[in-house]
């Protein structure tokens, strides 16, 4: 996978979030946005897993945790959905998921805003992204 491939996936994820937000607007519960995001990703023929478990490898063994990322798209981009003000804890949560799942990119989406593109999304990359070519 190249940086260009990963960027295209995250671009499409943000497009899906914008479509959901245009349809529903702000002010609903996170669970409703989550269900509609899954529907929109499916309409866009994107492969995804919801509530993907986050494990850690410790001394060569997988250790289960109670953590689950909201959506894992194309086994590459982690999507965390919120319907409240974004606080640093949410960014740390996304970075943790990216590191433990060894995924290069994550998108934090906040549906509690008036414009997803300008104010409702934060895209994050890590060392796995930097190691990709192209």
N, CA, C and O atoms as a GROMACS GRO file, in nm:
protein
  536
    1UNK      N    1   0.084  -0.118   0.000
    1UNK     CA    2   0.000   0.000   0.000
    1UNK      C    3   0.089   0.124   0.000
    1UNK      O    4   0.191   0.127   0.069
    2UNK      N    5   0.051   0.224  -0.076
    2UNK     CA    6   0.127   0.349  -0.085
    2UNK      C    7   0.058   0.460  -0.006
    2UNK      O    8  -0.058   0.447   0.034
    3UNK      N    9   0.131   0.569   0.016
    3UNK     CA   10   0.070   0.685   0.081
    3UNK      C   11  -0.049   0.734   0.002
    3UNK      O   12  -0.150   0.775   0.060
    4UNK      N   13  -0.037   0.730  -0.129
    4UNK     CA   14  -0.147   0.775  -0.215
    4UNK      C   15  -0.273   0.691  -0.193
    4UNK      O   16  -0.383   0.745  -0.188
    5UNK      N   17  -0.256   0.560  -0.178
    5UNK     CA   18  -0.370   0.471  -0.152
    5UNK      C   19  -0.436   0.505  -0.018
    5UNK      O   20  -0.558   0.515  -0.008
    6UNK      N   21  -0.352   0.524   0.084
    6UNK     CA   22  -0.402   0.555   0.218
    6UNK      C   23  -0.473   0.690   0.217
    6UNK      O   24  -0.579   0.705   0.279
    7UNK      N   25  -0.415   0.787   0.149
    7UNK     CA   26  -0.476   0.920   0.140
    7UNK      C   27  -0.612   0.914   0.070
    7UNK      O   28  -0.705   0.985   0.108
    8UNK      N   29  -0.622   0.832  -0.032
    8UNK     CA   30  -0.750   0.818  -0.104
    8UNK      C   31  -0.857   0.758  -0.013
    8UNK      O   32  -0.973   0.801  -0.016
    9UNK      N   33  -0.819   0.661   0.067
    9UNK     CA   34  -0.915   0.601   0.161
    9UNK      C   35  -0.963   0.705   0.261
    9UNK      O   36  -1.083   0.718   0.285
   10UNK      N   37  -0.870   0.780   0.320
   10UNK     CA   38  -0.911   0.881   0.420
   10UNK      C   39  -0.994   0.992   0.355
   10UNK      O   40  -1.086   1.044   0.417
   11UNK      N   41  -0.962   1.028   0.232
   11UNK     CA   42  -1.042   1.127   0.158
   11UNK      C   43  -1.185   1.078   0.143
   11UNK      O   44  -1.280   1.154   0.162
   12UNK      N   45  -1.201   0.951   0.107
   12UNK     CA   46  -1.335   0.894   0.090
   12UNK      C   47  -1.409   0.882   0.222
   12UNK      O   48  -1.531   0.898   0.226
   13UNK      N   49  -1.338   0.853   0.330
   13UNK     CA   50  -1.399   0.848   0.463
   13UNK      C   51  -1.454   0.986   0.500
   13UNK      O   52  -1.567   0.998   0.548
   14UNK      N   53  -1.374   1.088   0.479
   14UNK     CA   54  -1.419   1.224   0.512
   14UNK      C   55  -1.537   1.262   0.424
   14UNK      O   56  -1.631   1.327   0.470
   15UNK      N   57  -1.534   1.222   0.298
   15UNK     CA   58  -1.648   1.247   0.208
   15UNK      C   59  -1.774   1.179   0.259
   15UNK      O   60  -1.883   1.236   0.252
   16UNK      N   61  -1.760   1.057   0.309
   16UNK     CA   62  -1.875   0.986   0.364
   16UNK      C   63  -1.930   1.059   0.487
   16UNK      O   64  -2.051   1.072   0.503
   17UNK      N   65  -1.840   1.108   0.572
   17UNK     CA   66  -1.883   1.182   0.692
   17UNK      C   67  -1.956   1.310   0.653
   17UNK      O   68  -2.056   1.346   0.715
   18UNK      N   69  -1.905   1.379   0.552
   18UNK     CA   70  -1.972   1.502   0.505
   18UNK      C   71  -2.111   1.469   0.453
   18UNK      O   72  -2.206   1.542   0.480
   19UNK      N   73  -2.125   1.358   0.379
   19UNK     CA   74  -2.256   1.318   0.327
   19UNK      C   75  -2.354   1.289   0.441
   19UNK      O   76  -2.469   1.330   0.437
   20UNK      N   77  -2.307   1.218   0.542
   20UNK     CA   78  -2.392   1.187   0.658
   20UNK      C   79  -2.432   1.315   0.729
   20UNK      O   80  -2.548   1.333   0.766
   21UNK      N   81  -2.336   1.404   0.749
   21UNK     CA   82  -2.363   1.529   0.820
   21UNK      C   83  -2.460   1.618   0.741
   21UNK      O   84  -2.546   1.684   0.801
   22UNK      N   85  -2.446   1.620   0.610
   22UNK     CA   86  -2.540   1.700   0.527
   22UNK      C   87  -2.683   1.648   0.542
   22UNK      O   88  -2.779   1.725   0.545
   23UNK      N   89  -2.695   1.517   0.553
   23UNK     CA   90  -2.827   1.455   0.563
   23UNK      C   91  -2.888   1.474   0.703
   23UNK      O   92  -3.007   1.503   0.716
   24UNK      N   93  -2.806   1.456   0.807
   24UNK     CA   94  -2.859   1.456   0.944
   24UNK      C   95  -2.838   1.585   1.020
   24UNK      O   96  -2.916   1.619   1.108
   25UNK      N   97  -2.730   1.658   0.986
   25UNK     CA   98  -2.697   1.778   1.061
   25UNK      C   99  -2.640   1.744   1.197
   25UNK      O  100  -2.628   1.626   1.232
   26UNK      N  101  -2.606   1.846   1.276
   26UNK     CA  102  -2.552   1.822   1.410
   26UNK      C  103  -2.664   1.795   1.510
   26UNK      O  104  -2.782   1.817   1.481
   27UNK      N  105  -2.626   1.746   1.628
   27UNK     CA  106  -2.721   1.738   1.738
   27UNK      C  107  -2.777   1.600   1.770
   27UNK      O  108  -2.858   1.588   1.862
   28UNK      N  109  -2.736   1.497   1.699
   28UNK     CA  110  -2.785   1.363   1.729
   28UNK      C  111  -2.684   1.287   1.815
   28UNK      O  112  -2.573   1.334   1.838
   29UNK      N  113  -2.725   1.171   1.861
   29UNK     CA  114  -2.636   1.086   1.940
   29UNK      C  115  -2.532   1.021   1.849
   29UNK      O  116  -2.558   0.995   1.732
   30UNK      N  117  -2.415   0.996   1.906
   30UNK     CA  118  -2.305   0.935   1.830
   30UNK      C  119  -2.347   0.803   1.765
   30UNK      O  120  -2.306   0.776   1.652
   31UNK      N  121  -2.425   0.723   1.834
   31UNK     CA  122  -2.466   0.593   1.781
   31UNK      C  123  -2.540   0.605   1.648
   31UNK      O  124  -2.525   0.520   1.560
   32UNK      N  125  -2.620   0.709   1.631
   32UNK     CA  126  -2.693   0.728   1.506
   32UNK      C  127  -2.597   0.763   1.392
   32UNK      O  128  -2.611   0.711   1.282
   33UNK      N  129  -2.501   0.850   1.419
   33UNK     CA  130  -2.401   0.883   1.317
   33UNK      C  131  -2.319   0.760   1.280
   33UNK      O  132  -2.284   0.739   1.163
   34UNK      N  133  -2.289   0.678   1.380
   34UNK     CA  134  -2.212   0.556   1.355
   34UNK      C  135  -2.287   0.466   1.258
   34UNK      O  136  -2.228   0.418   1.160
   35UNK      N  137  -2.413   0.442   1.283
   35UNK     CA  138  -2.492   0.355   1.194
   35UNK      C  139  -2.502   0.413   1.054
   35UNK      O  140  -2.493   0.340   0.955
   36UNK      N  141  -2.520   0.543   1.045
   36UNK     CA  142  -2.530   0.606   0.913
   36UNK      C  143  -2.396   0.608   0.841
   36UNK      O  144  -2.392   0.596   0.718
   37UNK      N  145  -2.286   0.622   0.913
   37UNK     CA  146  -2.154   0.613   0.851
   37UNK      C  147  -2.132   0.475   0.791
   37UNK      O  148  -2.079   0.463   0.681
   38UNK      N  149  -2.172   0.372   0.863
   38UNK     CA  150  -2.158   0.236   0.811
   38UNK      C  151  -2.239   0.220   0.682
   38UNK      O  152  -2.192   0.160   0.586
   39UNK      N  153  -2.357   0.273   0.682
   39UNK     CA  154  -2.442   0.268   0.562
   39UNK      C  155  -2.376   0.342   0.447
   39UNK      O  156  -2.372   0.292   0.334
   40UNK      N  157  -2.323   0.460   0.474
   40UNK     CA  158  -2.260   0.542   0.369
   40UNK      C  159  -2.133   0.476   0.316
   40UNK      O  160  -2.109   0.476   0.195
   41UNK      N  161  -2.052   0.419   0.403
   41UNK     CA  162  -1.932   0.348   0.358
   41UNK      C  163  -1.970   0.230   0.270
   41UNK      O  164  -1.904   0.202   0.170
   42UNK      N  165  -2.076   0.159   0.308
   42UNK     CA  166  -2.125   0.048   0.226
   42UNK      C  167  -2.173   0.094   0.090
   42UNK      O  168  -2.146   0.028  -0.011
   43UNK      N  169  -2.244   0.206   0.085
   43UNK     CA  170  -2.290   0.262  -0.042
   43UNK      C  171  -2.173   0.299  -0.132
   43UNK      O  172  -2.183   0.296  -0.254
   44UNK      N  173  -2.062   0.336  -0.070
   44UNK     CA  174  -1.941   0.373  -0.145
   44UNK      C  175  -1.851   0.253  -0.174
   44UNK      O  176  -1.739   0.267  -0.223
   45UNK      N  177  -1.903   0.133  -0.143
   45UNK     CA  178  -1.831   0.007  -0.171
   45UNK      C  179  -1.696  -0.002  -0.100
   45UNK      O  180  -1.601  -0.060  -0.152
   46UNK      N  181  -1.690   0.056   0.019
   46UNK     CA  182  -1.568   0.049   0.098
   46UNK      C  183  -1.580  -0.066   0.197
   46UNK      O  184  -1.686  -0.088   0.255
   47UNK      N  185  -1.471  -0.139   0.215
   47UNK     CA  186  -1.469  -0.248   0.311
   47UNK      C  187  -1.439  -0.190   0.449
   47UNK      O  188  -1.353  -0.103   0.463
   48UNK      N  189  -1.510  -0.239   0.550
   48UNK     CA  190  -1.489  -0.188   0.684
   48UNK      C  191  -1.528  -0.291   0.788
   48UNK      O  192  -1.603  -0.385   0.762
   49UNK      N  193  -1.474  -0.271   0.908
   49UNK     CA  194  -1.513  -0.346   1.026
   49UNK      C  195  -1.557  -0.244   1.130
   49UNK      O  196  -1.498  -0.138   1.142
   50UNK      N  197  -1.660  -0.277   1.204
   50UNK     CA  198  -1.705  -0.188   1.310
   50UNK      C  199  -1.673  -0.251   1.446
   50UNK      O  200  -1.675  -0.373   1.462
   51UNK      N  201  -1.644  -0.164   1.543
   51UNK     CA  202  -1.608  -0.209   1.678
   51UNK      C  203  -1.492  -0.309   1.674
   51UNK      O  204  -1.495  -0.412   1.742
   52UNK      N  205  -1.392  -0.276   1.595
   52UNK     CA  206  -1.275  -0.363   1.578
   52UNK      C  207  -1.196  -0.370   1.709
   52UNK      O  208  -1.159  -0.267   1.764
   53UNK      N  209  -1.170  -0.492   1.759
   53UNK     CA  210  -1.096  -0.504   1.886
   53UNK      C  211  -0.952  -0.455   1.873
   53UNK      O  212  -0.886  -0.475   1.771
   54UNK      N  213  -0.905  -0.391   1.978
   54UNK     CA  214  -0.768  -0.341   1.984
   54UNK      C  215  -0.694  -0.426   2.087
   54UNK      O  216  -0.728  -0.428   2.205
   55UNK      N  217  -0.593  -0.496   2.039
   55UNK     CA  218  -0.512  -0.582   2.126
   55UNK      C  219  -0.372  -0.524   2.136
   55UNK      O  220  -0.332  -0.439   2.057
   56UNK      N  221  -0.300  -0.573   2.233
   56UNK     CA  222  -0.160  -0.537   2.245
   56UNK      C  223  -0.080  -0.667   2.248
   56UNK      O  224  -0.122  -0.767   2.306
   57UNK      N  225   0.037  -0.662   2.186
   57UNK     CA  226   0.125  -0.777   2.194
   57UNK      C  227   0.225  -0.750   2.305
   57UNK      O  228   0.295  -0.649   2.305
   58UNK      N  229   0.231  -0.842   2.398
   58UNK     CA  230   0.320  -0.828   2.512
   58UNK      C  231   0.402  -0.955   2.526
   58UNK      O  232   0.348  -1.063   2.548
   59UNK      N  233   0.534  -0.941   2.512
   59UNK     CA  234   0.627  -1.053   2.521
   59UNK      C  235   0.585  -1.168   2.430
   59UNK      O  236   0.586  -1.285   2.468
   60UNK      N  237   0.548  -1.130   2.307
   60UNK     CA  238   0.516  -1.230   2.206
   60UNK      C  239   0.377  -1.288   2.213
   60UNK      O  240   0.344  -1.376   2.133
   61UNK      N  241   0.293  -1.242   2.305
   61UNK     CA  242   0.157  -1.293   2.315
   61UNK      C  243   0.056  -1.179   2.302
   61UNK      O  244   0.080  -1.067   2.348
   62UNK      N  245  -0.057  -1.210   2.238
   62UNK     CA  246  -0.164  -1.111   2.226
   62UNK      C  247  -0.239  -1.101   2.359
   62UNK      O  248  -0.276  -1.202   2.418
   63UNK      N  249  -0.259  -0.978   2.404
   63UNK     CA  250  -0.332  -0.952   2.527
   63UNK      C  251  -0.459  -0.876   2.488
   63UNK      O  252  -0.453  -0.769   2.428
   64UNK      N  253  -0.572  -0.933   2.524
   64UNK     CA  254  -0.700  -0.870   2.495
   64UNK      C  255  -0.719  -0.746   2.582
   64UNK      O  256  -0.671  -0.740   2.695
   65UNK      N  257  -0.788  -0.649   2.528
   65UNK     CA  258  -0.825  -0.530   2.605
   65UNK      C  259  -0.973  -0.504   2.583
   65UNK      O  260  -1.038  -0.571   2.501
   66UNK      N  261  -1.026  -0.410   2.654
   66UNK     CA  262  -1.166  -0.372   2.635
   66UNK      C  263  -1.179  -0.266   2.526
   66UNK      O  264  -1.290  -0.223   2.495
   67UNK      N  265  -1.068  -0.224   2.469
   67UNK     CA  266  -1.071  -0.118   2.368
   67UNK      C  267  -1.120  -0.170   2.234
   67UNK      O  268  -1.090  -0.282   2.194
   68UNK      N  269  -1.197  -0.085   2.165
   68UNK     CA  270  -1.245  -0.115   2.031
   68UNK      C  271  -1.249   0.016   1.953
   68UNK      O  272  -1.301   0.116   2.001
   69UNK      N  273  -1.194   0.014   1.832
   69UNK     CA  274  -1.204   0.135   1.750
   69UNK      C  275  -1.341   0.133   1.681
   69UNK      O  276  -1.396   0.027   1.653
   70UNK      N  277  -1.394   0.251   1.656
   70UNK     CA  278  -1.528   0.260   1.597
   70UNK      C  279  -1.535   0.190   1.462
   70UNK      O  280  -1.618   0.102   1.441
   71UNK      N  281  -1.447   0.230   1.370
   71UNK     CA  282  -1.451   0.173   1.235
   71UNK      C  283  -1.308   0.159   1.184
   71UNK      O  284  -1.227   0.250   1.198
   72UNK      N  285  -1.279   0.046   1.124
   72UNK     CA  286  -1.152   0.024   1.055
   72UNK      C  287  -1.186   0.009   0.907
   72UNK      O  288  -1.255  -0.086   0.869
   73UNK      N  289  -1.138   0.101   0.824
   73UNK     CA  290  -1.174   0.105   0.682
   73UNK      C  291  -1.060   0.049   0.598
   73UNK      O  292  -0.944   0.090   0.613
   74UNK      N  293  -1.094  -0.045   0.511
   74UNK     CA  294  -0.998  -0.106   0.419
   74UNK      C  295  -0.875  -0.159   0.492
   74UNK      O  296  -0.765  -0.162   0.436
   75UNK      N  297  -0.893  -0.201   0.616
   75UNK     CA  298  -0.785  -0.254   0.699
   75UNK      C  299  -0.665  -0.159   0.705
   75UNK      O  300  -0.551  -0.202   0.720
   76UNK      N  301  -0.693  -0.029   0.693
   76UNK     CA  302  -0.585   0.069   0.684
   76UNK      C  303  -0.609   0.196   0.765
   76UNK      O  304  -0.518   0.243   0.833
   77UNK      N  305  -0.729   0.251   0.760
   77UNK     CA  306  -0.759   0.380   0.823
   77UNK      C  307  -0.857   0.358   0.938
   77UNK      O  308  -0.963   0.298   0.921
   78UNK      N  309  -0.819   0.407   1.056
   78UNK     CA  310  -0.904   0.398   1.174
   78UNK      C  311  -0.990   0.524   1.180
   78UNK      O  312  -0.940   0.635   1.164
   79UNK      N  313  -1.118   0.504   1.204
   79UNK     CA  314  -1.211   0.616   1.214
   79UNK      C  315  -1.274   0.616   1.352
   79UNK      O  316  -1.334   0.517   1.395
   80UNK      N  317  -1.260   0.726   1.422
   80UNK     CA  318  -1.324   0.744   1.551
   80UNK      C  319  -1.430   0.853   1.537
   80UNK      O  320  -1.401   0.962   1.488
   81UNK      N  321  -1.549   0.822   1.581
   81UNK     CA  322  -1.662   0.913   1.567
   81UNK      C  323  -1.698   0.974   1.702
   81UNK      O  324  -1.697   0.906   1.805
   82UNK      N  325  -1.731   1.102   1.701
   82UNK     CA  326  -1.775   1.172   1.820
   82UNK      C  327  -1.891   1.264   1.784
   82UNK      O  328  -1.908   1.303   1.668
   83UNK      N  329  -1.972   1.296   1.884
   83UNK     CA  330  -2.081   1.391   1.865
   83UNK      C  331  -2.078   1.490   1.982
   83UNK      O  332  -2.182   1.527   2.038
   84UNK      N  333  -1.958   1.532   2.015
   84UNK     CA  334  -1.935   1.625   2.125
   84UNK      C  335  -1.808   1.703   2.095
   84UNK      O  336  -1.740   1.676   1.996
   85UNK      N  337  -1.776   1.798   2.177
   85UNK     CA  338  -1.653   1.874   2.157
   85UNK      C  339  -1.532   1.780   2.161
   85UNK      O  340  -1.526   1.689   2.244
   86UNK      N  341  -1.437   1.805   2.072
   86UNK     CA  342  -1.316   1.724   2.068
   86UNK      C  343  -1.221   1.771   2.177
   86UNK      O  344  -1.191   1.890   2.189
   87UNK      N  345  -1.175   1.676   2.256
   87UNK     CA  346  -1.078   1.706   2.361
   87UNK      C  347  -0.951   1.626   2.333
   87UNK      O  348  -0.955   1.528   2.259
   88UNK      N  349  -0.838   1.666   2.390
   88UNK     CA  350  -0.712   1.596   2.363
   88UNK      C  351  -0.718   1.445   2.391
   88UNK      O  352  -0.647   1.368   2.327
   89UNK      N  353  -0.800   1.404   2.485
   89UNK     CA  354  -0.814   1.261   2.516
   89UNK      C  355  -0.856   1.181   2.394
   89UNK      O  356  -0.810   1.068   2.374
   90UNK      N  357  -0.944   1.237   2.310
   90UNK     CA  358  -0.991   1.166   2.191
   90UNK      C  359  -0.879   1.149   2.089
   90UNK      O  360  -0.869   1.046   2.023
   91UNK      N  361  -0.794   1.251   2.077
   91UNK     CA  362  -0.679   1.240   1.987
   91UNK      C  363  -0.582   1.134   2.038
   91UNK      O  364  -0.529   1.055   1.960
   92UNK      N  365  -0.559   1.132   2.169
   92UNK     CA  366  -0.471   1.031   2.228
   92UNK      C  367  -0.528   0.891   2.207
   92UNK      O  368  -0.454   0.796   2.180
   93UNK      N  369  -0.657   0.878   2.220
   93UNK     CA  370  -0.724   0.749   2.197
   93UNK      C  371  -0.699   0.701   2.054
   93UNK      O  372  -0.664   0.585   2.033
   94UNK      N  373  -0.718   0.788   1.957
   94UNK     CA  374  -0.698   0.752   1.818
   94UNK      C  375  -0.551   0.714   1.791
   94UNK      O  376  -0.524   0.614   1.725
   95UNK      N  377  -0.459   0.792   1.842
   95UNK     CA  378  -0.317   0.762   1.825
   95UNK      C  379  -0.281   0.627   1.888
   95UNK      O  380  -0.200   0.552   1.833
   96UNK      N  381  -0.340   0.596   2.002
   96UNK     CA  382  -0.317   0.467   2.068
   96UNK      C  383  -0.367   0.353   1.979
   96UNK      O  384  -0.296   0.255   1.960
   97UNK      N  385  -0.487   0.366   1.925
   97UNK     CA  386  -0.541   0.263   1.837
   97UNK      C  387  -0.452   0.245   1.714
   97UNK      O  388  -0.425   0.132   1.673
   98UNK      N  389  -0.407   0.355   1.657
   98UNK     CA  390  -0.322   0.349   1.538
   98UNK      C  391  -0.193   0.274   1.570
   98UNK      O  392  -0.148   0.191   1.490
   99UNK      N  393  -0.134   0.302   1.685
   99UNK     CA  394  -0.008   0.237   1.722
   99UNK      C  395  -0.028   0.089   1.748
   99UNK      O  396   0.046   0.006   1.695
  100UNK      N  397  -0.127   0.055   1.830
  100UNK     CA  398  -0.148  -0.085   1.867
  100UNK      C  399  -0.192  -0.171   1.749
  100UNK      O  400  -0.156  -0.288   1.739
  101UNK      N  401  -0.272  -0.113   1.659
  101UNK     CA  402  -0.317  -0.187   1.541
  101UNK      C  403  -0.220  -0.174   1.424
  101UNK      O  404  -0.239  -0.237   1.320
  102UNK      N  405  -0.117  -0.092   1.441
  102UNK     CA  406  -0.015  -0.069   1.339
  102UNK      C  407  -0.078  -0.022   1.207
  102UNK      O  408  -0.050  -0.076   1.100
  103UNK      N  409  -0.162   0.080   1.218
  103UNK     CA  410  -0.227   0.139   1.102
  103UNK      C  411  -0.170   0.278   1.078
  103UNK      O  412  -0.141   0.350   1.174
  104UNK      N  413  -0.152   0.317   0.952
  104UNK     CA  414  -0.080   0.441   0.921
  104UNK      C  415  -0.159   0.571   0.938
  104UNK      O  416  -0.100   0.678   0.951
  105UNK      N  417  -0.291   0.562   0.938
  105UNK     CA  418  -0.368   0.686   0.937
  105UNK      C  419  -0.496   0.668   1.018
  105UNK      O  420  -0.554   0.560   1.024
  106UNK      N  421  -0.537   0.777   1.080
  106UNK     CA  422  -0.661   0.778   1.155
  106UNK      C  423  -0.736   0.908   1.130
  106UNK      O  424  -0.675   1.012   1.106
  107UNK      N  425  -0.868   0.900   1.138
  107UNK     CA  426  -0.951   1.019   1.119
  107UNK      C  427  -1.046   1.028   1.238
  107UNK      O  428  -1.122   0.935   1.265
  108UNK      N  429  -1.041   1.140   1.306
  108UNK     CA  430  -1.131   1.170   1.417
  108UNK      C  431  -1.239   1.262   1.360
  108UNK      O  432  -1.210   1.370   1.311
  109UNK      N  433  -1.364   1.217   1.369
  109UNK     CA  434  -1.474   1.293   1.310
  109UNK      C  435  -1.570   1.336   1.421
  109UNK      O  436  -1.614   1.253   1.501
  110UNK      N  437  -1.602   1.465   1.424
  110UNK     CA  438  -1.696   1.520   1.520
  110UNK      C  439  -1.818   1.571   1.445
  110UNK      O  440  -1.810   1.668   1.370
  111UNK      N  441  -1.931   1.506   1.467
  111UNK     CA  442  -2.054   1.546   1.399
  111UNK      C  443  -2.123   1.663   1.468
  111UNK      O  444  -2.222   1.715   1.416
  112UNK      N  445  -2.074   1.705   1.584
  112UNK     CA  446  -2.135   1.816   1.656
  112UNK      C  447  -2.071   1.948   1.614
  112UNK      O  448  -2.011   2.019   1.695
  113UNK      N  449  -2.085   1.980   1.486
  113UNK     CA  450  -2.031   2.105   1.432
  113UNK      C  451  -2.117   2.143   1.311
  113UNK      O  452  -2.206   2.068   1.270
  114UNK      N  453  -2.089   2.258   1.254
  114UNK     CA  454  -2.167   2.304   1.139
  114UNK      C  455  -2.100   2.272   1.006
  114UNK      O  456  -2.166   2.278   0.902
  115UNK      N  457  -1.972   2.239   1.007
  115UNK     CA  458  -1.901   2.210   0.884
  115UNK      C  459  -1.794   2.104   0.913
  115UNK      O  460  -1.690   2.134   0.972
  116UNK      N  461  -1.820   1.981   0.871
  116UNK     CA  462  -1.727   1.870   0.897
  116UNK      C  463  -1.590   1.900   0.838
  116UNK      O  464  -1.488   1.880   0.904
  117UNK      N  465  -1.586   1.946   0.714
  117UNK     CA  466  -1.457   1.965   0.646
  117UNK      C  467  -1.369   2.065   0.720
  117UNK      O  468  -1.250   2.040   0.738
  118UNK      N  469  -1.426   2.178   0.763
  118UNK     CA  470  -1.346   2.281   0.829
  118UNK      C  471  -1.322   2.255   0.977
  118UNK      O  472  -1.212   2.277   1.026
  119UNK      N  473  -1.425   2.209   1.047
  119UNK     CA  474  -1.418   2.203   1.193
  119UNK      C  475  -1.439   2.064   1.253
  119UNK      O  476  -1.413   2.044   1.372
  120UNK      N  477  -1.485   1.968   1.174
  120UNK     CA  478  -1.530   1.842   1.231
  120UNK      C  479  -1.443   1.722   1.204
  120UNK      O  480  -1.486   1.609   1.228
  121UNK      N  481  -1.324   1.741   1.154
  121UNK     CA  482  -1.238   1.625   1.131
  121UNK      C  483  -1.093   1.661   1.155
  121UNK      O  484  -1.047   1.771   1.126
  122UNK      N  485  -1.022   1.562   1.208
  122UNK     CA  486  -0.878   1.572   1.227
  122UNK      C  487  -0.816   1.444   1.174
  122UNK      O  488  -0.854   1.334   1.215
  123UNK      N  489  -0.722   1.458   1.086
  123UNK     CA  490  -0.654   1.343   1.029
  123UNK      C  491  -0.516   1.333   1.093
  123UNK      O  492  -0.444   1.432   1.105
  124UNK      N  493  -0.481   1.211   1.133
  124UNK     CA  494  -0.354   1.190   1.200
  124UNK      C  495  -0.277   1.078   1.130
  124UNK      O  496  -0.335   0.981   1.082
  125UNK      N  497  -0.145   1.094   1.126
  125UNK     CA  498  -0.057   0.990   1.071
  125UNK      C  499   0.048   0.956   1.176
  125UNK      O  500   0.065   1.029   1.274
  126UNK      N  501   0.116   0.845   1.154
  126UNK     CA  502   0.219   0.802   1.248
  126UNK      C  503   0.338   0.746   1.172
  126UNK      O  504   0.351   0.765   1.051
  127UNK      N  505   0.424   0.676   1.243
  127UNK     CA  506   0.546   0.622   1.180
  127UNK      C  507   0.515   0.520   1.071
  127UNK      O  508   0.593   0.504   0.978
  128UNK      N  509   0.402   0.452   1.081
  128UNK     CA  510   0.367   0.354   0.977
  128UNK      C  511   0.335   0.424   0.845
  128UNK      O  512   0.361   0.371   0.737
  129UNK      N  513   0.278   0.543   0.854
  129UNK     CA  514   0.250   0.622   0.734
  129UNK      C  515   0.381   0.672   0.674
  129UNK      O  516   0.401   0.667   0.552
  130UNK      N  517   0.469   0.720   0.759
  130UNK     CA  518   0.597   0.774   0.711
  130UNK      C  519   0.682   0.670   0.641
  130UNK      O  520   0.765   0.703   0.556
  131UNK      N  521   0.663   0.543   0.676
  131UNK     CA  522   0.739   0.435   0.615
  131UNK      C  523   0.685   0.393   0.478
  131UNK      O  524   0.754   0.324   0.402
  132UNK      N  525   0.562   0.435   0.446
  132UNK     CA  526   0.504   0.401   0.317
  132UNK      C  527   0.575   0.478   0.207
  132UNK      O  528   0.629   0.586   0.230
  133UNK      N  529   0.573   0.422   0.086
  133UNK     CA  530   0.631   0.491  -0.029
  133UNK      C  531   0.520   0.551  -0.112
  133UNK      O  532   0.402   0.522  -0.091
  134UNK      N  533   0.558   0.635  -0.208
  134UNK     CA  534   0.465   0.692  -0.306
  134UNK      C  535   0.356   0.764  -0.243
  134UNK      O  536   0.270   0.818  -0.313
   0.00000   0.00000   0.00000
